[in-house]
Amino acid sequence: MTLGEVRTEIDRVDGQIKELFAQRMRLADNVAAIKAETADAIFKPDREEIIISSLTKDVDSSIVKEYTALIKRIMEISRKYQYGRTLALRDCFPFSYETEAPAVDRLAMRKQELYICDMYSKDRVVTVNTFDEIGSMVSGGSVSAGAGILENISFGVSDALHQMLTKYKLYINGCYVREEDGVMKKVAVFSKKLVVLPNHNRLKIVFVCPNRSGSLSSILSMISDYGVNLTEIHSLPNGQRENWNYEFFLELDMNLLSQEGRALIFQLSEETEKLEILGSYEI
């Protein structure tokens, strides 16, 4: 066969794949409708492993890994579609939030970062030594919000601030970038309330991957499938000796009010060991 003839055959096969894919997605829609009524889980990894094993047992060894990868991607895309359809059919979004900007009366900051406080009068600021003190004050209600340098863009992120947000269950409501001595710094304002506004274009989350091969790759592919840009990622050990694992902190270029954004977070909540939202804001 000539190269042109081979390409003609590829086009023919691709056309068949297209038709079969459309049929499979119609079936996925039926599955979503049934599971929306029964509240059955969309992701069942044990069942998927059984299906993959059955489908690949008679595949030539020279292409079995490639076929396995194809089947996994088809399953991932089918699940993505089902999560979106399920949200449309059933009110099951796992996170609550407010849609009005929080009022800030008193603000807590670390003494060494007070110089970045351009957004509030300094007579409304309480200064302390550590992020842990800030988290305790905001969580306890003695101040309405806290602020700190989330990231020195030229050097790295603040692990202490990220860990404080998760420990005290606080949320970033505002974020702005300022330049200091040629270094760009991302400053965050956070409170006890998760607030989502129409102008927000960033969502901060933290998750723990399931302990199985390819789980992080699958999650990153999932984010890409939703057309969401990943603007920052870093990881920290979770500190649990009995279950050593890493927490991944991500900033996503998205708004939680969008249908696709909600479906992505819904899917992540179902397919990670732990998922928390750490803030919604505009940059």
C-alpha positions in Angstrom: 0.0 0.0 0.0 1.1 3.6 -0.7 1.1 6.2 2.1 -1.9 7.8 0.5 -3.8 4.5 0.6 -2.9 3.9 4.3 -4.1 7.4 5.1 -7.4 6.7 3.3 -7.8 3.5 5.5 -7.0 5.5 8.6 -9.7 8.0 7.7 -12.2 5.2 7.2 -11.4 3.7 10.6 -11.5 7.1 12.3 -15.0 7.6 10.9 -16.1 4.3 12.4 -14.5 5.2 15.7 -16.4 8.5 15.6 -19.8 6.8 15.1 -19.0 4.2 17.9 -17.9 7.0 20.2 -21.2 8.9 19.6 -23.1 5.6 20.4 -21.1 5.1 23.6 -21.8 8.7 24.8 -25.5 8.2 24.3 -25.2 5.1 26.5 -23.2 7.2 29.0 -26.1 9.6 29.1 -28.5 6.8 29.9 -26.2 5.7 32.7 -26.1 9.2 34.1 -29.9 9.4 34.1 -30.2 6.1 36.0 -27.5 7.0 38.5 -29.0 10.5 39.1 -32.2 8.7 40.2 -30.5 6.2 42.4 -27.6 8.4 43.7 -25.2 5.6 42.6 -21.5 6.4 42.4 -20.2 7.3 39.0 -16.6 6.3 39.6 -16.1 2.6 40.5 -12.4 1.8 40.1 -12.7 -1.9 41.0 -15.4 -2.4 38.3 -13.3 -0.5 35.8 -10.3 -2.7 36.5 -12.4 -5.8 35.9 -13.6 -4.4 32.6 -10.1 -3.4 31.4 -8.8 -6.9 32.3 -11.6 -8.5 30.3 -11.2 -6.3 27.3 -7.4 -6.7 27.1 -7.0 -10.4 27.8 -6.9 -11.4 24.1 -5.1 -8.3 22.7 -1.8 -8.7 21.0 1.0 -8.1 23.5 2.7 -5.6 21.2 -0.2 -3.1 21.5 -1.9 -4.2 24.8 -0.5 -1.2 26.8 -1.7 1.2 24.1 -5.1 -0.4 24.0 -5.3 -0.3 27.8 -4.5 3.5 27.7 -7.2 4.0 25.1 -9.9 2.2 27.2 -8.9 4.2 30.3 -9.2 7.5 28.4 -12.6 6.5 27.0 -13.8 5.7 30.6 -12.4 9.0 31.9 -14.2 11.0 29.2 -17.4 9.0 29.8 -17.2 9.8 33.5 -16.6 13.5 32.8 -19.8 13.6 30.7 -21.8 11.8 33.4 -20.7 14.2 36.2 -22.0 17.2 34.2 -25.2 15.4 33.3 -25.7 14.3 37.0 -25.4 17.9 38.2 -27.9 19.0 35.7 -30.4 16.3 36.8 -29.8 16.3 40.6 -28.8 19.0 43.1 -25.7 17.2 44.5 -22.9 19.8 44.4 -20.8 19.0 47.5 -19.8 22.5 48.5 -21.7 25.6 49.7 -20.7 29.2 49.2 -21.9 32.7 49.5 -22.3 35.2 46.6 -21.8 38.5 48.4 -18.3 40.0 49.2 -17.5 39.8 53.0 -17.2 42.9 55.0 -13.8 43.3 56.6 -13.8 45.2 59.9 -10.5 44.1 61.6 -7.6 42.4 59.9 -4.8 40.2 61.3 -1.4 40.1 59.8 2.2 39.1 60.7 4.3 42.0 61.9 6.9 41.4 59.3 4.4 41.6 56.5 2.6 44.8 57.6 4.3 46.8 54.9 2.2 45.1 52.3 -1.1 46.4 53.8 -2.2 48.8 51.1 -5.8 47.7 51.0 -6.8 48.6 54.6 -6.0 51.4 57.1 -3.3 50.2 59.5 -5.4 51.2 62.5 -7.7 48.4 61.6 -4.9 45.8 61.6 -3.9 43.5 64.4 -0.3 42.3 64.1 1.0 38.9 65.4 4.1 36.8 64.9 2.8 33.7 63.1 0.2 32.5 60.5 -1.1 30.1 63.2 -2.0 33.0 65.4 -3.8 34.7 62.4 -5.7 31.5 61.7 -6.8 31.2 65.3 -8.0 34.8 65.4 -9.9 34.6 62.2 -11.4 31.2 63.0 -12.4 32.4 66.5 -14.0 35.6 65.2 -11.8 38.2 67.0 -11.0 39.6 63.6 -13.0 39.3 60.4 -10.1 38.5 58.0 -6.4 37.8 57.7 -3.9 38.7 55.1 -0.4 37.5 54.1 2.0 36.9 51.3 0.8 33.8 49.5 3.6 33.6 47.0 6.9 35.3 46.2 6.6 34.7 42.5 10.4 34.7 41.9 11.1 32.4 44.9 8.1 30.2 45.8 4.9 29.8 47.7 4.3 30.2 51.4 3.8 26.7 52.8 2.9 28.1 56.2 0.0 30.1 54.8 -1.3 27.2 52.8 -1.1 24.9 55.8 -2.9 27.5 58.0 -5.8 27.8 55.5 -6.4 24.0 55.6 -5.9 23.7 59.4 -8.4 26.5 60.2 -10.7 25.9 57.2 -10.3 29.5 55.9 -10.9 30.7 52.4 -9.1 33.3 50.2 -11.6 36.0 49.2 -9.2 38.4 47.5 -5.8 38.4 46.0 -3.6 41.0 44.3 -0.1 41.1 43.0 2.4 43.8 44.0 6.0 44.5 43.2 8.6 44.9 45.9 12.2 45.5 45.1 11.8 43.9 41.7 10.0 40.8 43.2 6.4 40.1 42.4 4.4 39.1 45.4 0.9 37.6 45.5 -1.0 38.9 48.6 -4.1 37.0 49.8 -6.9 38.1 52.1 -8.9 35.3 53.7 -11.9 34.7 56.0 -14.2 32.0 57.4 -16.5 32.3 54.4 -16.1 30.8 50.9 -17.4 33.6 48.6 -17.8 33.2 44.9 -18.4 36.3 42.7 -19.0 36.5 38.9 -15.7 38.4 38.4 -13.6 35.7 40.1 -11.1 34.0 37.7 -9.1 31.8 40.1 -10.0 28.9 42.4 -7.6 27.5 44.9 -7.9 23.9 45.9 -6.0 21.1 47.8 -6.4 17.4 47.2 -4.8 14.1 48.0 -4.4 11.5 45.2 -5.6 8.0 45.5 -2.8 5.6 46.2 -2.7 3.9 42.8 -0.6 4.1 39.6 -1.4 7.0 37.3 -3.8 8.8 39.7 -2.1 12.2 39.5 -1.8 12.0 35.7 -5.5 11.1 35.5 -6.4 14.2 37.7 -4.3 16.5 35.6 -5.8 15.1 32.4 -9.2 15.6 33.9 -8.5 19.3 34.5 -7.3 19.6 30.9 -10.4 17.9 29.6 -12.6 20.6 31.1 -10.5 23.3 29.3 -9.3 24.7 32.6 -5.8 26.2 32.8 -3.6 25.2 35.7 -1.8 28.4 36.9 0.0 27.0 40.0 0.8 23.6 41.6 2.9 22.5 44.5 2.9 19.7 47.0 3.5 19.1 50.7 3.7 15.9 52.8 0.4 15.4 54.7 2.4 14.7 57.9 0.6 11.4 58.7 3.1 8.7 59.5 0.5 5.9 59.1 -0.6 7.1 55.7 2.4 8.9 54.1 1.1 10.9 51.2 1.2 14.3 49.6 -1.3 17.2 49.5 -1.3 19.0 46.1 -2.2 22.7 46.1 -3.6 24.0 42.8 -4.7 27.3 41.5 -7.1 27.0 38.6 -8.1 29.6 36.1 -11.9 29.2 36.4 -15.1 30.4 38.1 -17.1 28.1 40.3 -20.3 29.6 39.1 -19.8 28.1 35.7 -21.4 24.8 34.8 -18.1 23.3 33.6 -16.3 24.6 36.7 -18.9 23.0 39.1 -18.7 19.7 37.2 -14.9 19.6 37.5 -15.0 20.2 41.2 -17.8 17.7 41.6 -15.7 15.1 39.8 -12.5 15.9 41.7 -14.5 15.5 45.0 -15.5 12.0 43.9 -12.2 10.8 42.5 -9.6 12.1 45.1 -9.1 10.9 48.6 -9.6 14.4 49.9 -10.6 17.7 48.2 -11.0 21.1 49.8 -11.6 24.5 48.3 -9.2 27.1 49.7 -10.6 30.2 48.0 -12.2 32.0 45.1 -10.8 35.3 43.9 -9.9 37.6 41.0 -6.3 38.3 39.8 
